[in-house]
Amino acid sequence: MSVVNKTLVAVAGFAVMSAAHANVLVKVDGSSTVYPVTEAVAEDFQKAQKGAVKVTVGISGTGGGFKKFCRGETDISNASRPILKKEMEECAKLGIKYYELPVAFDALTVVVNPKSKINQLTVEQLKKMWEPAAQGKVSNWNQVDASFPDAPLKLFGAGSDSGTFDYFTEAVTGKAKSSRGDYTASEDDNVLVQGVSRDVNALGYFGYAYYYENKAKLKAVAIVNSKGKAVLPSEQTVIDGSYNPMARPIFIYVNEKSLERPEVRQFVEFYMKNGPKLASEVKYVPLPAKAYQGNLEHLAKKKLGTVFGGDAEVGVTIEELMSREAKM
């Protein structure tokens, strides 16, 4: 065989191998809040697989991620809130069945500029800032509380496709997606971090991991809970329940058919075994070990569906979450 023909055969063989490798792909999209832990798991998994499997992790927001997931475009959806009824209906239209796997708890963190004089807020004060009636009217800090500075109120928050937006509005205004619209919105939490860090009069909110990563240029605000105690976000206040209603579970949703592919099952099993350590590393609160084991048992027993019934909920504790049964 000539050198040219040998080269052509080698190139063809390489192309076949490359195509085979390209097909061994796990597609993940969704929440920017869940992104840090899923991306950390994906990096370690790909190293363990020595490049045999590629895992892509996008950031479309929880709502945007579910749109892709329910169209069958992704294998796994990151979610910072449970799947909602309308999303369940969209998945059902195309026969998409799924496993709901909680992977950690997050402390949804309200932040201000480090030079701000604001150290704590009540949920009622947050409502005055963020409720729809505040649009075009509440534009100064002292309109929220007379003791606050006479300074312009600059708000930064999650975009409407974000699960963080849904959860925050439910917890603060009492209704998911009920929010003023005249604020700087983004599904990319890094945009919000930059906005608050550059303006002394700014306030924003996002997952704890993004605050912790940027704590040198942000200040976390203590939230006054139902017992009248001002509580800062931390692992301990999430575990003991004192940070409610701002503590929340975060999830991955796995397409049932995708799980039949070995690379997806291996990735999900790797996630359940390594997720606790990696969740802690990115500053989320790991679930008890039995919760991850329970997730694996749900996969083995084909316990499909959600334990939330398609409704938005706030203030769910770790114990409550683990005691529920999933339903489609």
VMD Tcl script that draws the C-alpha trace (Angstrom):
set ca {
  {0.00 0.00 0.00}
  {1.32 3.42 -0.94}
  {2.13 6.08 1.65}
  {-0.76 8.16 0.27}
  {-3.23 5.29 0.63}
  {-1.96 4.50 4.11}
  {-2.45 8.15 5.01}
  {-5.97 8.13 3.58}
  {-6.82 4.98 5.54}
  {-5.39 6.51 8.71}
  {-7.31 9.74 8.17}
  {-10.52 7.79 7.48}
  {-9.93 5.72 10.61}
  {-9.33 8.87 12.64}
  {-12.53 10.40 11.23}
  {-14.51 7.32 12.26}
  {-12.98 7.45 15.76}
  {-13.66 11.18 16.00}
  {-17.25 10.69 14.89}
  {-17.68 7.92 17.47}
  {-16.26 10.17 20.18}
  {-18.42 13.06 19.04}
  {-21.51 10.90 19.48}
  {-20.61 10.05 23.10}
  {-22.02 13.31 24.34}
  {-24.07 14.27 27.40}
  {-26.02 17.51 26.95}
  {-26.93 19.58 30.00}
  {-28.55 23.02 30.09}
  {-30.59 25.19 32.44}
  {-30.02 27.03 35.70}
  {-27.02 29.32 36.18}
  {-27.36 28.63 39.92}
  {-26.87 24.88 39.47}
  {-24.19 25.42 36.81}
  {-21.18 25.65 39.19}
  {-21.77 22.23 40.75}
  {-22.80 20.47 37.50}
  {-19.81 21.97 35.68}
  {-17.48 20.81 38.48}
  {-18.95 17.29 38.26}
  {-18.66 17.36 34.45}
  {-14.98 18.35 34.60}
  {-14.10 15.54 37.01}
  {-16.20 13.02 35.10}
  {-14.54 13.85 31.78}
  {-11.11 13.46 33.41}
  {-12.15 10.10 34.84}
  {-13.37 9.04 31.37}
  {-10.07 10.22 29.83}
  {-11.84 12.12 27.08}
  {-14.09 9.25 25.99}
  {-17.22 11.21 26.92}
  {-17.91 14.91 26.41}
  {-20.31 16.75 28.71}
  {-21.60 20.17 27.65}
  {-23.22 22.42 30.27}
  {-25.21 25.45 29.07}
  {-26.80 28.35 30.95}
  {-30.27 29.11 29.57}
  {-31.88 29.63 32.97}
  {-34.19 27.08 34.59}
  {-37.15 27.99 32.36}
  {-35.04 28.09 29.21}
  {-33.47 24.78 30.14}
  {-36.84 23.10 30.64}
  {-37.98 24.34 27.21}
  {-35.05 22.51 25.61}
  {-35.45 19.49 27.89}
  {-39.15 19.08 27.11}
  {-38.38 19.27 23.37}
  {-35.94 16.40 23.83}
  {-32.91 18.55 22.98}
  {-31.00 17.85 26.21}
  {-30.36 14.83 28.40}
  {-30.29 16.66 31.72}
  {-31.78 19.94 32.91}
  {-30.28 21.98 35.74}
  {-33.05 23.59 37.80}
  {-33.05 25.97 40.75}
  {-36.75 25.33 41.30}
  {-39.05 22.34 40.70}
  {-40.62 21.73 37.31}
  {-43.93 23.61 36.91}
  {-47.28 22.31 35.63}
  {-47.00 24.00 32.23}
  {-43.52 22.48 31.77}
  {-44.82 19.06 32.85}
  {-47.52 19.40 30.19}
  {-44.96 20.35 27.52}
  {-42.84 17.32 28.40}
  {-45.91 15.06 28.34}
  {-46.81 16.22 24.80}
  {-43.62 14.66 23.44}
  {-43.60 11.74 25.87}
  {-40.61 13.04 27.81}
  {-40.47 11.31 31.18}
  {-37.90 12.26 33.78}
  {-36.27 11.70 37.13}
  {-36.14 14.64 39.59}
  {-32.90 14.46 41.57}
  {-32.17 17.05 44.28}
  {-28.41 17.66 44.39}
  {-27.92 20.33 47.07}
  {-29.47 23.23 48.96}
  {-28.71 26.84 48.10}
  {-28.96 29.97 50.19}
  {-30.47 32.54 47.82}
  {-28.38 35.57 48.71}
  {-29.36 39.25 48.67}
  {-26.29 41.41 48.10}
  {-25.33 45.08 48.18}
  {-22.16 47.00 47.43}
  {-19.56 46.70 50.24}
  {-19.80 50.48 50.82}
  {-23.57 50.31 51.35}
  {-24.93 51.09 54.83}
  {-27.61 48.40 54.45}
  {-26.85 45.34 56.59}
  {-30.22 43.65 57.01}
  {-33.67 43.65 55.40}
  {-37.07 42.21 56.15}
  {-39.04 40.29 53.54}
  {-41.58 43.12 53.67}
  {-38.88 45.66 52.77}
  {-37.77 43.47 49.88}
  {-41.39 43.29 48.76}
  {-41.62 47.11 48.73}
  {-38.63 47.16 46.38}
  {-39.61 44.34 44.06}
  {-43.42 44.09 43.85}
  {-45.04 45.16 40.55}
  {-46.60 48.21 42.25}
  {-43.09 49.55 42.90}
  {-42.37 49.96 39.20}
  {-41.73 53.59 38.35}
  {-42.57 54.64 41.92}
  {-40.09 53.21 44.41}
  {-36.83 54.59 43.07}
  {-35.08 55.74 46.25}
  {-33.78 53.80 49.25}
  {-35.63 56.03 51.73}
  {-38.94 55.14 50.05}
  {-38.42 51.59 51.27}
  {-37.69 52.72 54.83}
  {-37.31 56.26 56.16}
  {-34.12 55.25 57.98}
  {-32.44 54.24 54.74}
  {-30.22 56.67 52.76}
  {-31.65 59.33 50.48}
  {-30.07 57.72 47.44}
  {-31.25 56.17 44.16}
  {-32.23 52.48 44.39}
  {-30.48 50.47 41.66}
  {-31.82 46.93 41.32}
  {-30.17 43.91 39.68}
  {-31.92 40.56 39.47}
  {-32.51 37.33 37.64}
  {-34.16 37.31 34.22}
  {-37.66 35.88 33.76}
  {-36.34 32.55 32.40}
  {-34.45 31.99 35.64}
  {-35.61 29.64 38.39}
  {-34.01 32.05 40.83}
  {-36.43 34.72 39.57}
  {-39.36 32.37 40.15}
  {-38.23 31.39 43.63}
  {-37.29 34.90 44.77}
  {-40.56 36.44 43.61}
  {-42.57 33.64 45.24}
  {-40.69 34.10 48.53}
  {-40.77 37.91 48.51}
  {-43.98 39.01 46.77}
  {-45.99 35.85 47.39}
  {-46.41 34.97 43.72}
  {-43.90 33.51 41.29}
  {-42.94 35.87 38.44}
  {-44.70 38.80 40.16}
  {-42.07 41.51 39.95}
  {-41.43 45.03 38.81}
  {-39.84 45.07 35.37}
  {-37.67 48.19 35.58}
  {-34.48 46.61 36.86}
  {-31.31 45.24 35.27}
  {-32.11 41.59 34.51}
  {-29.88 38.74 33.39}
  {-29.83 34.93 33.42}
  {-26.04 35.25 33.79}
  {-25.29 35.85 37.47}
  {-21.84 37.21 36.66}
  {-23.53 40.21 34.98}
  {-25.42 40.87 38.22}
  {-22.26 40.53 40.30}
  {-20.53 43.17 38.19}
  {-23.52 45.53 38.38}
  {-23.77 45.47 42.18}
  {-20.01 45.62 42.72}
  {-19.76 48.84 40.68}
  {-22.63 50.83 42.26}
  {-22.76 51.83 45.94}
  {-26.58 52.15 45.72}
  {-27.17 48.76 44.11}
  {-28.95 45.66 45.40}
  {-29.18 42.28 43.72}
  {-29.84 38.60 44.38}
  {-28.50 35.24 43.18}
  {-27.24 31.87 44.39}
  {-24.78 31.69 47.29}
  {-21.98 30.25 45.14}
  {-21.79 33.46 43.11}
  {-21.73 35.59 46.26}
  {-19.02 33.47 47.86}
  {-16.86 33.56 44.74}
  {-17.11 37.36 44.72}
  {-17.37 38.18 48.43}
  {-14.42 40.58 48.25}
  {-16.55 42.93 46.13}
  {-20.04 42.23 47.53}
  {-21.76 42.32 50.92}
  {-24.40 39.76 51.88}
  {-27.51 41.21 53.54}
  {-28.97 39.44 56.58}
  {-32.66 38.53 56.11}
  {-35.03 38.91 59.06}
  {-36.85 35.58 59.39}
  {-40.34 34.85 60.74}
  {-38.98 34.78 64.29}
  {-37.61 38.30 63.94}
  {-33.97 37.24 63.79}
  {-31.61 38.72 61.19}
  {-29.87 35.74 59.58}
  {-26.98 35.66 57.13}
  {-26.74 32.92 54.50}
  {-24.47 30.02 55.49}
  {-24.35 26.24 55.50}
  {-25.45 26.16 59.15}
  {-28.43 28.54 58.71}
  {-29.63 26.51 55.71}
  {-29.37 23.22 57.63}
  {-31.07 24.52 60.79}
  {-33.86 26.18 58.79}
  {-33.30 29.68 60.20}
  {-32.52 31.13 56.75}
  {-35.97 30.28 55.40}
  {-37.65 31.36 53.19}
  {-34.43 32.00 51.23}
  {-33.05 28.44 51.47}
  {-34.05 26.23 48.56}
  {-33.26 22.85 47.00}
  {-31.58 22.73 43.60}
  {-32.00 19.87 41.13}
  {-31.06 18.02 38.01}
  {-33.80 16.44 35.88}
  {-32.78 13.41 33.82}
  {-34.59 12.27 30.67}
  {-35.67 8.64 31.14}
  {-34.67 7.62 27.59}
  {-31.32 9.40 27.85}
  {-30.57 7.41 30.99}
  {-30.65 4.23 28.88}
  {-27.41 5.42 27.24}
  {-24.42 4.21 29.28}
  {-22.61 7.56 29.17}
  {-25.61 9.39 30.66}
  {-26.16 6.78 33.38}
  {-22.45 6.81 34.23}
  {-22.48 10.61 34.46}
  {-25.57 10.68 36.71}
  {-24.16 7.95 38.97}
  {-20.86 9.84 39.12}
  {-22.84 12.98 40.03}
  {-24.60 11.25 42.94}
  {-21.34 9.83 44.28}
  {-19.19 12.94 43.85}
  {-21.82 15.70 43.99}
  {-21.75 16.15 47.78}
  {-18.03 16.96 47.85}
  {-18.22 19.18 44.77}
  {-21.38 20.95 45.98}
  {-19.53 21.82 49.17}
  {-16.50 23.02 47.20}
  {-18.62 25.52 45.25}
  {-20.29 26.59 48.53}
  {-23.67 24.92 48.29}
  {-25.00 22.78 51.13}
  {-24.76 19.05 50.37}
  {-27.74 16.87 51.17}
  {-27.35 14.03 53.69}
  {-25.62 10.96 52.23}
  {-28.88 8.99 52.31}
  {-30.47 11.54 49.94}
  {-27.95 10.79 47.17}
  {-28.34 7.07 47.83}
  {-32.10 7.59 47.63}
  {-31.67 9.25 44.24}
  {-29.79 6.21 42.95}
  {-32.53 3.94 44.32}
  {-35.15 6.04 42.51}
  {-33.27 5.47 39.26}
  {-33.05 1.73 39.91}
  {-36.76 1.50 40.80}
  {-37.78 3.86 37.96}
  {-39.47 6.37 40.27}
  {-40.29 8.98 37.65}
  {-41.78 12.43 38.11}
  {-41.68 15.20 40.69}
  {-42.44 15.38 44.41}
  {-43.78 18.94 44.02}
  {-46.80 18.34 41.77}
  {-45.93 21.23 39.46}
  {-46.44 23.96 42.06}
  {-43.96 26.59 43.20}
  {-43.04 26.15 46.85}
  {-40.84 28.08 49.26}
  {-39.38 27.09 52.61}
  {-39.15 23.32 52.00}
  {-36.71 21.75 54.47}
  {-34.24 18.99 53.69}
  {-36.23 16.52 55.81}
  {-39.51 17.36 54.05}
  {-37.91 17.00 50.64}
  {-36.55 13.54 51.43}
  {-39.86 12.24 52.80}
  {-41.91 12.83 49.62}
  {-42.81 10.42 46.83}
  {-42.36 11.38 43.17}
  {-45.28 11.36 40.72}
  {-45.59 12.10 36.99}
}
mol new
graphics top color blue
foreach p $ca { graphics top sphere $p radius 0.5 }
foreach p [lrange $ca 0 end-1] q [lrange $ca 1 end] { graphics top cylinder $p $q radius 0.2 }
display resetview
